[in-house]
Amino acid sequence: MRIIQSSPPHTGSTVLCNLVTEFFEKGLPVHFEKEFILSNNRIVTKSHNINLNLWTQRFPEESLYFIVSTRDGDKYMQFDEQYKNWPNVLIFRYDELVITEKISLNYICRNVHKKISNFISFKGSSVEDLKARFKGMNDCYEKIKDKPFSYIDAYYNLHGSHRNREPLSQQQIDNLLEYETRLKKTL
């Protein structure tokens, strides 16, 4: 079993991946891959490569599960409709992952735990473990929030200046699409 936390940028993927990692691999750092690669010694991989067809083509022998996040707004933050009915895809909305006046840390962690537990038969970490991970991630962000985006905390895979940053430019979106097109040709 492999879990790929595959989400577009700006969709709460860092929160989700930390909670997913804690659920399946308690205490381990987030494992992020830019390419279509699975580590031999990890269950969970975070990626912004959202073409699930390419993942399944690349790893046909693996039992892949995708846990993704989406966000209303620009098209690049959406997930291809074809994947929404796949039985091995679990989707979280951005507003399920962000603390607000109406959504508490406790609610987010209980909801994520429940949805993952119903999705995959796996005795994962507790809701309390997820809450501790979320709090640790927020504490880390407070320490690095004034650092440049190029700074990355290796444990949480959290960038400096991560929150409230500008949406992707059209050039960045085009680069993501071009990269995915090149990858399709290599598979």
BABAFI-537556 format. One record per residue: x, y, z of N, C-alpha, C in turn; residue in one letter; residue number from 1. Coordinates in steps of 0.1 Angstrom, whole numbers. Layout:
{nxx: X&nyy: Y&nzz: Z&caxx: X&cayy: Y&cazz: Z&cxx: X&cyy: Y&czz: Z&r: a&k: NUM};
...
end
This chain:
{nxx: 8&nyy: -12&nzz: 0&caxx: 0&cayy: 0&cazz: 0&cxx: 9&cyy: 12&czz: 0&r: m&k: 1};
{nxx: 6&nyy: 21&nzz: -9&caxx: 13&cayy: 34&cazz: -10&cxx: 2&cyy: 45&czz: -10&r: r&k: 2};
{nxx: 5&nyy: 56&nzz: -2&caxx: -4&cayy: 67&cazz: -2&cxx: 3&cyy: 79&czz: -9&r: i&k: 3};
{nxx: -3&nyy: 85&nzz: -18&caxx: 2&cayy: 96&cazz: -25&cxx: -7&cyy: 108&czz: -22&r: i&k: 4};
{nxx: -1&nyy: 118&nzz: -15&caxx: -8&cayy: 130&cazz: -11&cxx: -5&cyy: 139&czz: -23&r: q&k: 5};
{nxx: -14&nyy: 139&nzz: -33&caxx: -12&cayy: 146&cazz: -46&cxx: -22&cyy: 157&czz: -47&r: s&k: 6};
{nxx: -17&nyy: 170&nzz: -46&caxx: -26&cayy: 181&cazz: -46&cxx: -20&cyy: 193&czz: -54&r: s&k: 7};
{nxx: -28&nyy: 201&nzz: -60&caxx: -23&cayy: 213&cazz: -66&cxx: -18&cyy: 222&czz: -55&r: p&k: 8};
{nxx: -9&nyy: 232&nzz: -58&caxx: -4&cayy: 241&cazz: -49&cxx: -16&cyy: 250&czz: -44&r: p&k: 9};
{nxx: -14&nyy: 256&nzz: -32&caxx: -24&cayy: 266&cazz: -26&cxx: -37&cyy: 259&czz: -22&r: h&k: 10};
{nxx: -37&nyy: 246&nzz: -19&caxx: -50&cayy: 239&cazz: -16&cxx: -50&cyy: 233&czz: -2&r: t&k: 11};
{nxx: -40&nyy: 237&nzz: 7&caxx: -39&cayy: 232&cazz: 20&cxx: -32&cyy: 219&czz: 21&r: g&k: 12};
{nxx: -24&nyy: 216&nzz: 10&caxx: -17&cayy: 203&cazz: 9&cxx: -7&cyy: 201&czz: 20&r: s&k: 13};
{nxx: 0&nyy: 212&nzz: 25&caxx: 10&cayy: 210&cazz: 35&cxx: 3&cyy: 206&czz: 48&r: t&k: 14};
{nxx: -8&nyy: 211&nzz: 52&caxx: -16&cayy: 207&cazz: 64&cxx: -20&cyy: 192&czz: 62&r: v&k: 15};
{nxx: -26&nyy: 190&nzz: 50&caxx: -31&cayy: 176&cazz: 48&cxx: -20&cyy: 166&czz: 48&r: l&k: 16};
{nxx: -9&nyy: 169&nzz: 41&caxx: 2&cayy: 159&cazz: 41&cxx: 8&cyy: 157&czz: 55&r: c&k: 17};
{nxx: 9&nyy: 167&nzz: 63&caxx: 14&cayy: 164&cazz: 76&cxx: 4&cyy: 155&czz: 84&r: n&k: 18};
{nxx: -8&nyy: 157&nzz: 83&caxx: -18&cayy: 149&cazz: 90&cxx: -18&cyy: 135&czz: 84&r: l&k: 19};
{nxx: -17&nyy: 133&nzz: 71&caxx: -17&cayy: 120&cazz: 65&cxx: -4&cyy: 113&czz: 69&r: v&k: 20};
{nxx: 7&nyy: 120&nzz: 69&caxx: 20&cayy: 114&cazz: 73&cxx: 19&cyy: 109&czz: 87&r: t&k: 21};
{nxx: 14&nyy: 118&nzz: 96&caxx: 12&cayy: 114&cazz: 110&cxx: 3&cyy: 102&czz: 112&r: e&k: 22};
{nxx: -8&nyy: 101&nzz: 104&caxx: -17&cayy: 90&cazz: 105&cxx: -10&cyy: 77&czz: 101&r: f&k: 23};
{nxx: -3&nyy: 76&nzz: 90&caxx: 3&cayy: 64&cazz: 86&cxx: 18&cyy: 62&czz: 90&r: f&k: 24};
{nxx: 25&nyy: 72&nzz: 93&caxx: 39&cayy: 71&cazz: 97&cxx: 43&cyy: 80&czz: 108&r: e&k: 25};
{nxx: 36&nyy: 78&nzz: 120&caxx: 37&cayy: 86&cazz: 131&cxx: 52&cyy: 90&czz: 134&r: k&k: 26};
{nxx: 54&nyy: 103&nzz: 135&caxx: 67&cayy: 109&cazz: 139&cxx: 77&cyy: 111&czz: 128&r: g&k: 27};
{nxx: 73&nyy: 106&nzz: 116&caxx: 83&cayy: 108&cazz: 105&cxx: 81&cyy: 121&czz: 97&r: l&k: 28};
{nxx: 92&nyy: 126&nzz: 91&caxx: 90&cayy: 138&cazz: 84&cxx: 82&cyy: 136&czz: 71&r: p&k: 29};
{nxx: 77&nyy: 147&nzz: 65&caxx: 70&cayy: 147&cazz: 53&cxx: 80&cyy: 143&czz: 42&r: v&k: 30};
{nxx: 76&nyy: 134&nzz: 33&caxx: 85&cayy: 130&cazz: 22&cxx: 79&cyy: 136&czz: 9&r: h&k: 31};
{nxx: 86&nyy: 146&nzz: 3&caxx: 81&cayy: 153&cazz: -8&cxx: 89&cyy: 148&czz: -21&r: f&k: 32};
{nxx: 83&nyy: 146&nzz: -32&caxx: 89&cayy: 143&cazz: -44&cxx: 84&cyy: 152&czz: -55&r: e&k: 33};
{nxx: 93&nyy: 158&nzz: -63&caxx: 90&cayy: 166&cazz: -74&cxx: 87&cyy: 158&czz: -86&r: k&k: 34};
{nxx: 93&nyy: 146&nzz: -87&caxx: 91&cayy: 137&cazz: -99&cxx: 81&cyy: 126&czz: -95&r: e&k: 35};
{nxx: 78&nyy: 118&nzz: -104&caxx: 69&cayy: 106&cazz: -102&cxx: 77&cyy: 95&czz: -96&r: f&k: 36};
{nxx: 81&nyy: 96&nzz: -83&caxx: 89&cayy: 86&cazz: -76&cxx: 83&cyy: 82&czz: -63&r: i&k: 37};
{nxx: 84&nyy: 69&nzz: -60&caxx: 80&cayy: 64&cazz: -46&cxx: 93&cyy: 59&czz: -39&r: l&k: 38};
{nxx: 94&nyy: 63&nzz: -27&caxx: 106&cayy: 59&cazz: -19&cxx: 103&cyy: 44&czz: -14&r: s&k: 39};
{nxx: 113&nyy: 36&nzz: -15&caxx: 112&cayy: 22&cazz: -10&cxx: 108&cyy: 21&czz: 4&r: n&k: 40};
{nxx: 112&nyy: 30&nzz: 12&caxx: 110&cayy: 29&cazz: 27&cxx: 99&cyy: 38&czz: 33&r: n&k: 41};
{nxx: 91&nyy: 43&nzz: 25&caxx: 80&cayy: 52&cazz: 30&cxx: 67&cyy: 48&czz: 24&r: r&k: 42};
{nxx: 56&nyy: 50&nzz: 33&caxx: 43&cayy: 47&cazz: 28&cxx: 37&cyy: 60&czz: 21&r: i&k: 43};
{nxx: 40&nyy: 71&nzz: 27&caxx: 33&cayy: 84&cazz: 22&cxx: 43&cyy: 92&czz: 14&r: v&k: 44};
{nxx: 39&nyy: 97&nzz: 3&caxx: 47&cayy: 106&cazz: -6&cxx: 38&cyy: 118&czz: -9&r: t&k: 45};
{nxx: 43&nyy: 130&nzz: -7&caxx: 36&cayy: 142&cazz: -11&cxx: 42&cyy: 146&czz: -24&r: k&k: 46};
{nxx: 32&nyy: 151&nzz: -33&caxx: 36&cayy: 156&cazz: -46&cxx: 26&cyy: 166&czz: -51&r: s&k: 47};
{nxx: 30&nyy: 175&nzz: -60&caxx: 21&cayy: 183&cazz: -67&cxx: 18&cyy: 178&czz: -81&r: h&k: 48};
{nxx: 23&nyy: 166&nzz: -84&caxx: 19&cayy: 160&cazz: -96&cxx: 6&cyy: 154&czz: -95&r: n&k: 49};
{nxx: -4&nyy: 160&nzz: -101&caxx: -18&cayy: 156&cazz: -99&cxx: -24&cyy: 148&czz: -110&r: i&k: 50};
{nxx: -16&nyy: 143&nzz: -119&caxx: -21&cayy: 134&cazz: -130&cxx: -21&cyy: 120&czz: -124&r: n&k: 51};
{nxx: -32&nyy: 115&nzz: -119&caxx: -32&cayy: 102&cazz: -113&cxx: -31&cyy: 91&czz: -123&r: l&k: 52};
{nxx: -34&nyy: 93&nzz: -135&caxx: -32&cayy: 83&cazz: -146&cxx: -17&cyy: 80&czz: -147&r: n&k: 53};
{nxx: -9&nyy: 91&nzz: -147&caxx: 5&cayy: 89&cazz: -148&cxx: 11&cyy: 81&czz: -136&r: l&k: 54};
{nxx: 6&nyy: 84&nzz: -124&caxx: 11&cayy: 77&cazz: -112&cxx: 7&cyy: 62&czz: -114&r: w&k: 55};
{nxx: -5&nyy: 59&nzz: -118&caxx: -9&cayy: 45&cazz: -119&cxx: -1&cyy: 38&czz: -131&r: t&k: 56};
{nxx: 1&nyy: 45&nzz: -141&caxx: 9&cayy: 39&cazz: -152&cxx: 24&cyy: 37&czz: -148&r: q&k: 57};
{nxx: 29&nyy: 46&nzz: -140&caxx: 43&cayy: 44&cazz: -136&cxx: 45&cyy: 33&czz: -126&r: r&k: 58};
{nxx: 35&nyy: 31&nzz: -118&caxx: 36&cayy: 20&cazz: -107&cxx: 24&cyy: 11&czz: -108&r: f&k: 59};
{nxx: 23&nyy: 3&nzz: -119&caxx: 11&cayy: -6&cazz: -120&cxx: 11&cyy: -17&czz: -110&r: p&k: 60};
{nxx: 23&nyy: -21&nzz: -104&caxx: 24&cayy: -32&cazz: -95&cxx: 20&cyy: -27&czz: -80&r: e&k: 61};
{nxx: 19&nyy: -14&nzz: -78&caxx: 16&cayy: -9&cazz: -65&cxx: 1&cyy: -7&czz: -62&r: e&k: 62};
{nxx: -3&nyy: -9&nzz: -50&caxx: -16&cayy: -6&cazz: -46&cxx: -16&cyy: 9&czz: -41&r: s&k: 63};
{nxx: -20&nyy: 18&nzz: -50&caxx: -19&cayy: 32&cazz: -48&cxx: -32&cyy: 38&czz: -43&r: l&k: 64};
{nxx: -31&nyy: 46&nzz: -33&caxx: -43&cayy: 54&cazz: -28&cxx: -39&cyy: 69&czz: -28&r: y&k: 65};
{nxx: -48&nyy: 77&nzz: -33&caxx: -45&cayy: 91&cazz: -34&cxx: -54&cyy: 99&czz: -24&r: f&k: 66};
{nxx: -47&nyy: 107&nzz: -17&caxx: -55&cayy: 116&cazz: -7&cxx: -51&cyy: 130&czz: -12&r: i&k: 67};
{nxx: -61&nyy: 138&nzz: -16&caxx: -59&cayy: 150&cazz: -23&cxx: -67&cyy: 162&czz: -17&r: v&k: 68};
{nxx: -63&nyy: 174&nzz: -20&caxx: -70&cayy: 186&cazz: -16&cxx: -72&cyy: 195&czz: -28&r: s&k: 69};
{nxx: -84&nyy: 201&nzz: -27&caxx: -87&cayy: 211&cazz: -38&cxx: -92&cyy: 224&czz: -32&r: t&k: 70};
{nxx: -93&nyy: 234&nzz: -40&caxx: -98&cayy: 247&cazz: -35&cxx: -105&cyy: 254&czz: -46&r: r&k: 71};
{nxx: -116&nyy: 260&nzz: -43&caxx: -123&cayy: 268&cazz: -52&cxx: -115&cyy: 280&czz: -57&r: d&k: 72};
{nxx: -117&nyy: 284&nzz: -69&caxx: -109&cayy: 295&cazz: -74&cxx: -103&cyy: 292&czz: -88&r: g&k: 73};
{nxx: -90&nyy: 295&nzz: -89&caxx: -84&cayy: 293&cazz: -102&cxx: -84&cyy: 279&czz: -106&r: d&k: 74};
{nxx: -84&nyy: 276&nzz: -119&caxx: -84&cayy: 263&cazz: -124&cxx: -73&cyy: 254&czz: -119&r: k&k: 75};
{nxx: -61&nyy: 259&nzz: -118&caxx: -50&cayy: 251&cazz: -114&cxx: -51&cyy: 245&czz: -100&r: y&k: 76};
{nxx: -61&nyy: 250&nzz: -92&caxx: -63&cayy: 245&cazz: -78&cxx: -74&cyy: 234&czz: -78&r: m&k: 77};
{nxx: -79&nyy: 231&nzz: -90&caxx: -89&cayy: 221&cazz: -91&cxx: -83&cyy: 207&czz: -94&r: q&k: 78};
{nxx: -91&nyy: 197&nzz: -93&caxx: -87&cayy: 183&cazz: -95&cxx: -95&cyy: 178&czz: -107&r: f&k: 79};
{nxx: -89&nyy: 171&nzz: -116&caxx: -96&cayy: 166&cazz: -128&cxx: -108&cyy: 158&czz: -124&r: d&k: 80};
{nxx: -120&nyy: 161&nzz: -130&caxx: -132&cayy: 154&cazz: -126&cxx: -132&cyy: 139&czz: -128&r: e&k: 81};
{nxx: -124&nyy: 134&nzz: -137&caxx: -123&cayy: 120&cazz: -139&cxx: -119&cyy: 112&czz: -127&r: q&k: 82};
{nxx: -111&nyy: 118&nzz: -118&caxx: -106&cayy: 111&cazz: -106&cxx: -116&cyy: 111&czz: -95&r: y&k: 83};
{nxx: -126&nyy: 119&nzz: -95&caxx: -135&cayy: 121&cazz: -83&cxx: -143&cyy: 108&czz: -80&r: k&k: 84};
{nxx: -144&nyy: 99&nzz: -90&caxx: -152&cayy: 87&cazz: -87&cxx: -143&cyy: 75&czz: -86&r: n&k: 85};
{nxx: -130&nyy: 76&nzz: -86&caxx: -121&cayy: 65&cazz: -84&cxx: -122&cyy: 60&czz: -70&r: w&k: 86};
{nxx: -123&nyy: 47&nzz: -68&caxx: -125&cayy: 42&cazz: -54&cxx: -112&cyy: 44&czz: -45&r: p&k: 87};
{nxx: -101&nyy: 47&nzz: -52&caxx: -88&cayy: 49&cazz: -44&cxx: -84&cyy: 63&czz: -43&r: n&k: 88};
{nxx: -94&nyy: 72&nzz: -44&caxx: -92&cayy: 87&cazz: -43&cxx: -101&cyy: 92&czz: -32&r: v&k: 89};
{nxx: -94&nyy: 99&nzz: -22&caxx: -101&cayy: 106&cazz: -11&cxx: -98&cyy: 121&czz: -13&r: l&k: 90};
{nxx: -108&nyy: 129&nzz: -14&caxx: -107&cayy: 143&cazz: -16&cxx: -111&cyy: 152&czz: -4&r: i&k: 91};
{nxx: -102&nyy: 161&nzz: 0&caxx: -105&cayy: 171&cazz: 10&cxx: -106&cyy: 185&czz: 3&r: f&k: 92};
{nxx: -116&nyy: 192&nzz: 8&caxx: -117&cayy: 206&cazz: 3&cxx: -108&cyy: 215&czz: 12&r: r&k: 93};
{nxx: -103&nyy: 225&nzz: 7&caxx: -94&cayy: 235&cazz: 14&cxx: -101&cyy: 239&czz: 27&r: y&k: 94};
{nxx: -114&nyy: 242&nzz: 26&caxx: -120&cayy: 247&cazz: 38&cxx: -122&cyy: 237&czz: 49&r: d&k: 95};
{nxx: -119&nyy: 224&nzz: 47&caxx: -119&cayy: 214&cazz: 57&cxx: -105&cyy: 213&czz: 64&r: e&k: 96};
{nxx: -96&nyy: 221&nzz: 59&caxx: -82&cayy: 220&cazz: 64&cxx: -77&cyy: 232&czz: 71&r: l&k: 97};
{nxx: -84&nyy: 243&nzz: 71&caxx: -80&cayy: 256&cazz: 76&cxx: -88&cyy: 260&czz: 88&r: v&k: 98};
{nxx: -81&nyy: 264&nzz: 99&caxx: -87&cayy: 268&cazz: 111&cxx: -94&cyy: 282&czz: 109&r: i&k: 99};
{nxx: -107&nyy: 283&nzz: 112&caxx: -114&cayy: 296&cazz: 111&cxx: -122&cyy: 298&czz: 124&r: t&k: 100};
{nxx: -130&nyy: 308&nzz: 124&caxx: -139&cayy: 310&cazz: 136&cxx: -149&cyy: 298&czz: 137&r: e&k: 101};
{nxx: -153&nyy: 292&nzz: 126&caxx: -162&cayy: 281&cazz: 127&cxx: -156&cyy: 267&czz: 127&r: k&k: 102};
{nxx: -143&nyy: 266&nzz: 122&caxx: -137&cayy: 253&cazz: 121&cxx: -125&cyy: 253&czz: 131&r: i&k: 103};
{nxx: -125&nyy: 244&nzz: 141&caxx: -114&cayy: 243&cazz: 151&cxx: -104&cyy: 233&czz: 147&r: s&k: 104};
{nxx: -92&nyy: 234&nzz: 153&caxx: -82&cayy: 224&cazz: 151&cxx: -87&cyy: 210&czz: 155&r: l&k: 105};
{nxx: -94&nyy: 209&nzz: 165&caxx: -100&cayy: 196&cazz: 170&cxx: -109&cyy: 191&czz: 159&r: n&k: 106};
{nxx: -118&nyy: 199&nzz: 153&caxx: -127&cayy: 194&cazz: 142&cxx: -119&cyy: 190&czz: 130&r: y&k: 107};
{nxx: -109&nyy: 197&nzz: 126&caxx: -101&cayy: 194&cazz: 114&cxx: -95&cyy: 180&czz: 116&r: i&k: 108};
{nxx: -88&nyy: 178&nzz: 128&caxx: -81&cayy: 165&cazz: 130&cxx: -91&cyy: 154&czz: 132&r: c&k: 109};
{nxx: -102&nyy: 156&nzz: 138&caxx: -112&cayy: 145&cazz: 139&cxx: -118&cyy: 141&czz: 125&r: r&k: 110};
{nxx: -121&nyy: 152&nzz: 117&caxx: -126&cayy: 149&cazz: 104&cxx: -116&cyy: 142&czz: 95&r: n&k: 111};
{nxx: -103&nyy: 146&nzz: 95&caxx: -93&cayy: 140&cazz: 87&cxx: -92&cyy: 125&czz: 91&r: v&k: 112};
{nxx: -91&nyy: 123&nzz: 104&caxx: -89&cayy: 110&cazz: 110&cxx: -101&cyy: 101&czz: 105&r: h&k: 113};
{nxx: -113&nyy: 106&nzz: 107&caxx: -125&cayy: 98&cazz: 104&cxx: -125&cyy: 95&czz: 89&r: k&k: 114};
{nxx: -123&nyy: 104&nzz: 80&caxx: -124&cayy: 102&cazz: 66&cxx: -113&cyy: 92&czz: 61&r: k&k: 115};
{nxx: -101&nyy: 93&nzz: 67&caxx: -90&cayy: 84&cazz: 63&cxx: -93&cyy: 70&czz: 68&r: i&k: 116};
{nxx: -98&nyy: 69&nzz: 80&caxx: -102&cayy: 56&cazz: 86&cxx: -113&cyy: 49&czz: 79&r: s&k: 117};
{nxx: -122&nyy: 57&nzz: 73&caxx: -133&cayy: 51&cazz: 65&cxx: -128&cyy: 47&czz: 51&r: n&k: 118};
{nxx: -118&nyy: 54&nzz: 47&caxx: -112&cayy: 52&cazz: 33&cxx: -103&cyy: 40&czz: 32&r: f&k: 119};
{nxx: -95&nyy: 38&nzz: 42&caxx: -85&cayy: 27&cazz: 41&cxx: -85&cyy: 19&czz: 55&r: i&k: 120};
{nxx: -85&nyy: 7&nzz: 54&caxx: -85&cayy: -2&cazz: 66&cxx: -70&cyy: -2&czz: 71&r: s&k: 121};
{nxx: -67&nyy: 7&nzz: 80&caxx: -54&cayy: 8&cazz: 86&cxx: -55&cyy: 14&czz: 100&r: f&k: 122};
{nxx: -48&nyy: 8&nzz: 109&caxx: -48&cayy: 13&cazz: 123&cxx: -38&cyy: 24&czz: 124&r: k&k: 123};
{nxx: -43&nyy: 36&nzz: 121&caxx: -34&cayy: 47&cazz: 121&cxx: -33&cyy: 54&czz: 135&r: g&k: 124};
{nxx: -25&nyy: 65&nzz: 135&caxx: -23&cayy: 72&cazz: 147&cxx: -36&cyy: 78&czz: 152&r: s&k: 125};
{nxx: -37&nyy: 83&nzz: 164&caxx: -49&cayy: 88&cazz: 170&cxx: -52&cyy: 102&czz: 166&r: s&k: 126};
{nxx: -64&nyy: 107&nzz: 169&caxx: -67&cayy: 121&cazz: 167&cxx: -58&cyy: 130&czz: 175&r: v&k: 127};
{nxx: -55&nyy: 126&nzz: 187&caxx: -46&cayy: 134&cazz: 195&cxx: -32&cyy: 135&czz: 188&r: e&k: 128};
{nxx: -27&nyy: 125&nzz: 182&caxx: -14&cayy: 125&cazz: 175&cxx: -15&cyy: 135&czz: 163&r: d&k: 129};
{nxx: -26&nyy: 135&nzz: 156&caxx: -28&cayy: 145&cazz: 145&cxx: -28&cyy: 159&czz: 150&r: l&k: 130};
{nxx: -35&nyy: 161&nzz: 162&caxx: -36&cayy: 175&cazz: 168&cxx: -22&cyy: 179&czz: 172&r: k&k: 131};
{nxx: -14&nyy: 170&nzz: 177&caxx: 0&cayy: 174&cazz: 182&cxx: 8&cyy: 178&czz: 169&r: a&k: 132};
{nxx: 6&nyy: 170&nzz: 159&caxx: 14&cayy: 173&cazz: 146&cxx: 10&cyy: 187&czz: 141&r: r&k: 133};
{nxx: -3&nyy: 189&nzz: 140&caxx: -8&cayy: 202&cazz: 135&cxx: -3&cyy: 214&czz: 144&r: f&k: 134};
{nxx: -3&nyy: 212&nzz: 157&caxx: 2&cayy: 223&cazz: 166&cxx: 17&cyy: 225&czz: 164&r: k&k: 135};
{nxx: 24&nyy: 214&nzz: 162&caxx: 39&cayy: 215&cazz: 160&cxx: 42&cyy: 222&czz: 147&r: g&k: 136};
{nxx: 34&nyy: 219&nzz: 137&caxx: 35&cayy: 226&cazz: 124&cxx: 33&cyy: 241&czz: 125&r: m&k: 137};
{nxx: 22&nyy: 244&nzz: 132&caxx: 19&cayy: 259&cazz: 134&cxx: 30&cyy: 266&czz: 142&r: n&k: 138};
{nxx: 35&nyy: 259&nzz: 152&caxx: 46&cayy: 264&cazz: 160&cxx: 59&cyy: 267&czz: 152&r: d&k: 139};
{nxx: 61&nyy: 257&nzz: 143&caxx: 73&cayy: 258&cazz: 134&cxx: 71&cyy: 270&czz: 125&r: c&k: 140};
{nxx: 59&nyy: 272&nzz: 120&caxx: 56&cayy: 283&cazz: 110&cxx: 58&cyy: 296&czz: 117&r: y&k: 141};
{nxx: 55&nyy: 297&nzz: 130&caxx: 57&cayy: 310&cazz: 137&cxx: 72&cyy: 313&czz: 137&r: e&k: 142};
{nxx: 80&nyy: 303&nzz: 138&caxx: 95&cayy: 305&cazz: 139&cxx: 101&cyy: 309&czz: 125&r: k&k: 143};
{nxx: 94&nyy: 304&nzz: 114&caxx: 100&cayy: 306&cazz: 101&cxx: 92&cyy: 316&czz: 92&r: i&k: 144};
{nxx: 81&nyy: 321&nzz: 97&caxx: 72&cayy: 329&cazz: 88&cxx: 79&cyy: 341&czz: 82&r: k&k: 145};
{nxx: 89&nyy: 346&nzz: 87&caxx: 95&cayy: 358&cazz: 81&cxx: 107&cyy: 354&czz: 73&r: d&k: 146};
{nxx: 110&nyy: 342&nzz: 72&caxx: 121&cayy: 337&cazz: 63&cxx: 116&cyy: 337&czz: 49&r: k&k: 147};
{nxx: 125&nyy: 337&nzz: 39&caxx: 120&cayy: 337&cazz: 25&cxx: 113&cyy: 323&czz: 21&r: p&k: 148};
{nxx: 105&nyy: 323&nzz: 11&caxx: 99&cayy: 311&cazz: 7&cxx: 109&cyy: 300&czz: 3&r: f&k: 149};
{nxx: 121&nyy: 303&nzz: -1&caxx: 131&cayy: 293&cazz: -4&cxx: 135&cyy: 285&czz: 8&r: s&k: 150};
{nxx: 133&nyy: 291&nzz: 20&caxx: 136&cayy: 283&cazz: 32&cxx: 126&cyy: 272&czz: 35&r: y&k: 151};
{nxx: 130&nyy: 260&nzz: 37&caxx: 121&cayy: 249&cazz: 39&cxx: 125&cyy: 241&czz: 52&r: i&k: 152};
{nxx: 115&nyy: 240&nzz: 61&caxx: 117&cayy: 231&cazz: 73&cxx: 116&cyy: 217&czz: 68&r: d&k: 153};
{nxx: 126&nyy: 209&nzz: 70&caxx: 127&cayy: 195&cazz: 64&cxx: 117&cyy: 186&czz: 71&r: a&k: 154};
{nxx: 113&nyy: 188&nzz: 83&caxx: 103&cayy: 179&cazz: 90&cxx: 89&cyy: 181&czz: 85&r: y&k: 155};
{nxx: 85&nyy: 193&nzz: 85&caxx: 71&cayy: 196&cazz: 81&cxx: 69&cyy: 199&czz: 66&r: y&k: 156};
{nxx: 81&nyy: 200&nzz: 59&caxx: 81&cayy: 205&cazz: 45&cxx: 73&cyy: 218&czz: 44&r: n&k: 157};
{nxx: 76&nyy: 227&nzz: 53&caxx: 70&cayy: 240&cazz: 54&cxx: 79&cyy: 251&czz: 50&r: l&k: 158};
{nxx: 75&nyy: 259&nzz: 41&caxx: 83&cayy: 270&cazz: 36&cxx: 82&cyy: 282&czz: 45&r: h&k: 159};
{nxx: 92&nyy: 291&nzz: 45&caxx: 91&cayy: 304&cazz: 51&cxx: 81&cyy: 312&czz: 43&r: g&k: 160};
{nxx: 74&nyy: 322&nzz: 48&caxx: 65&cayy: 330&cazz: 41&cxx: 55&cyy: 322&czz: 33&r: s&k: 161};
{nxx: 51&nyy: 310&nzz: 39&caxx: 42&cayy: 300&cazz: 32&cxx: 28&cyy: 305&czz: 31&r: h&k: 162};
{nxx: 23&nyy: 311&nzz: 42&caxx: 8&cayy: 315&cazz: 42&cxx: 6&cyy: 329&czz: 36&r: r&k: 163};
{nxx: -6&nyy: 330&nzz: 30&caxx: -10&cayy: 343&cazz: 25&cxx: -1&cyy: 348&czz: 14&r: n&k: 164};
{nxx: 5&nyy: 339&nzz: 6&caxx: 14&cayy: 344&cazz: -5&cxx: 5&cyy: 345&czz: -17&r: r&k: 165};
{nxx: 11&nyy: 351&nzz: -27&caxx: 4&cayy: 354&cazz: -40&cxx: 1&cyy: 341&czz: -47&r: e&k: 166};
{nxx: -11&nyy: 341&nzz: -54&caxx: -14&cayy: 329&cazz: -62&cxx: -3&cyy: 327&czz: -73&r: p&k: 167};
{nxx: -3&nyy: 315&nzz: -79&caxx: 7&cayy: 313&cazz: -89&cxx: 5&cyy: 322&czz: -101&r: l&k: 168};
{nxx: 16&nyy: 326&nzz: -107&caxx: 15&cayy: 334&cazz: -119&cxx: 11&cyy: 325&czz: -131&r: s&k: 169};
{nxx: 7&nyy: 331&nzz: -142&caxx: 3&cayy: 323&cazz: -154&cxx: 16&cyy: 316&czz: -159&r: q&k: 170};
{nxx: 27&nyy: 322&nzz: -157&caxx: 40&cayy: 315&cazz: -162&cxx: 42&cyy: 303&czz: -153&r: q&k: 171};
{nxx: 40&nyy: 304&nzz: -140&caxx: 42&cayy: 292&cazz: -131&cxx: 32&cyy: 281&czz: -135&r: q&k: 172};
{nxx: 20&nyy: 285&nzz: -138&caxx: 10&cayy: 275&cazz: -142&cxx: 14&cyy: 268&czz: -155&r: i&k: 173};
{nxx: 18&nyy: 277&nzz: -164&caxx: 22&cayy: 271&cazz: -177&cxx: 34&cyy: 262&czz: -175&r: d&k: 174};
{nxx: 43&nyy: 265&nzz: -166&caxx: 55&cayy: 256&cazz: -164&cxx: 50&cyy: 243&czz: -158&r: n&k: 175};
{nxx: 41&nyy: 243&nzz: -149&caxx: 36&cayy: 231&cazz: -143&cxx: 29&cyy: 222&czz: -154&r: l&k: 176};
{nxx: 21&nyy: 228&nzz: -163&caxx: 15&cayy: 221&cazz: -174&cxx: 25&cyy: 215&czz: -184&r: l&k: 177};
{nxx: 35&nyy: 223&nzz: -187&caxx: 46&cayy: 219&cazz: -196&cxx: 53&cyy: 207&czz: -190&r: e&k: 178};
{nxx: 56&nyy: 208&nzz: -177&caxx: 63&cayy: 197&cazz: -170&cxx: 55&cyy: 184&czz: -171&r: y&k: 179};
{nxx: 42&nyy: 185&nzz: -168&caxx: 34&cayy: 173&cazz: -169&cxx: 33&cyy: 167&czz: -183&r: e&k: 180};
{nxx: 33&nyy: 176&nzz: -193&caxx: 33&cayy: 171&cazz: -207&cxx: 45&cyy: 164&czz: -210&r: t&k: 181};
{nxx: 57&nyy: 169&nzz: -206&caxx: 70&cayy: 162&cazz: -208&cxx: 70&cyy: 149&czz: -202&r: r&k: 182};
{nxx: 65&nyy: 148&nzz: -189&caxx: 64&cayy: 135&cazz: -182&cxx: 56&cyy: 125&czz: -189&r: l&k: 183};
{nxx: 45&nyy: 129&nzz: -195&caxx: 36&cayy: 120&cazz: -202&cxx: 44&cyy: 113&czz: -214&r: k&k: 184};
{nxx: 52&nyy: 120&nzz: -220&caxx: 60&cayy: 115&cazz: -232&cxx: 70&cyy: 105&czz: -227&r: k&k: 185};
{nxx: 75&nyy: 106&nzz: -215&caxx: 85&cayy: 96&cazz: -210&cxx: 79&cyy: 83&czz: -205&r: t&k: 186};
{nxx: 66&nyy: 83&nzz: -202&caxx: 60&cayy: 71&cazz: -196&cxx: 55&cyy: 62&czz: -207&r: l&k: 187};
end
